[in-house]
Amino acid sequence: MTMNVQHVLIPSSDFETRRNPTFSRLIFRCSFWSKYCVFVINFFVWVGGVCLMSAGAWAQLEKSRYDTFNSFTNDPALILLLIGVIMFIMSAFGCVGSLRENICLLKTFCLMTAAVFVGELTAGSFTISLSNRLEEELVEDLYNAIQLYGAEKKFTDDIDYVQKRFECCGAKSYDDWQLNKLYNW
């Protein structure tokens, strides 16, 4: 009994692809699904970027009423806005590149994704290494605001808002109010 073994040739040129229509259909189906999967994922990331930009802009407008806590290092509104813009731009490259099958746009998208990944690693290590400093800076801002509570309306409004919103009585404890001359009883 002899077994008949067929050799499967993988087309290496366009001529061979035209000779093998089954392989051509398989490639087309794979290309079709991968193209639209990349598009759908990037579309949702694009919508997420628009939402983050909107939330960051809204938070920035809300925060502009409270000038006491205006430090770039502890400003989540600007961080949200920046992340939203980056997501919006990256996903636009991914969406358009996948639909138009434009290699240049897809390579740009891949490079931007790699750069964001490296940036996330850097920002994560930076945040971990400076978390104590950020907390100290926020506590120092609260101490300064408590000292000026009652003397200036903006500090009074800001501290009232923070205490009502977070149900707290100072930066670390109620003893922080000994820093204020008007309320040091």
Buried (B, 14 or more C-beta within 10 A) or exposed (E): EEEEEEEEEEBEEEEEEEEBEEBBEEEEEEEEEEBEEBBEBBBEBBEBBBBBBEBBBEBBEEBEEBEBBEEEEEBEBEBBBEBBBBBBBBBBBBBBBBBEEBEEBBEBBEEBEEEBEEEEEEEEEEEEEEEEEEEEBBBEBBBBBBBBBBEEEEBBBBBEEBBEEEEBEBBEEEEBBEBBEEEEE
